[in-house]
Amino acid sequence: MSGQAVTFTATVVGNYGGTPTGTVTFTDGTTALKTVKLSGGTASYTTSSLSSTTHSISCSYSGDSNFQPGGCNTVTQTVQ
């Protein structure tokens, strides 16, 4: 429902161990919503400002000295 908080969480995992650092940018379509620093390989973004429509939320990982940048699956969030 419009005005209610929703939280999106991205977890970045390395194939060969270690904990990724860097940032994750959450986007709605092509619009960047927020860039969040990883903590323990996880980044979360909470918002209550999504408009009443369907949103395609995705994210991208910046990479660091040990891990390459990458993306994530898109999640569809419908706000009523």
N, C-alpha and C positions, 0 to 999 in steps of 0.2 A: 504494500500500500504506500502511496506517495507520502513522504515525510518520515517513514520508518527507516531505521538504520539497517544496513546490510553490510556484511564484512566479506571481503574477498581475500583469500590467503594463497600465497604461492610458496611452495617448498622446492628448493634447488638442491639436488643430490648429485654428487660426483660418482662416476662409474668405478673409480679406483680408491675410494675412501677420501678422507679429508672433508673439511667443511667449507663450502663456498662462501666468499664474502662479496662485497659489491652491492649493487642496487637492483631493484625490480621496478619497472615502470608499468603501471596499470593503465589500460586504455579502454575507451568506449568507442568502438569503430576506429576512426583515425584520430580521435581527440584524446590527448594525454590527460589522465585524471590526477595522478599522483606518482611520484617517485619515492620509493621507500628503501631504506638501508636494511640489508639482511641482518638478522640476529639469529645465530645458530642455524643458518641456512634457510630461514623462514622470513617472509615479509607479509604483513597484513595491512589492508586498507579498509577503513570503515567510513561509510558516507550515508547521509540521509537526504542528499540533494538530487538524487536521480529523478528525472521527470516521469510522468505517467505515460510510458511507452515501453517498447522492447529494446533492450540494450545488449550489444555484443561486447562482452568484457573479455579482454585478453591481456597478456603481460609479456614483457621481454626482460631478460636478465642481461646485465651489463658485462658480465665476465669479470675475471680478476687474473692475477699472474699465474694461477694454476688451473683455471677453468675457463672454457670458451663461452662467449655469449650465446644465448639461445632464447627461444620463445616458449610459449605454453599453449595448451588447448584453449579455444574460445568457449566461454560459458555464456549462455543466453539467460538474461535476467529480465523478467517482465514485471514492471511496476504498474499497479492498478490505481 
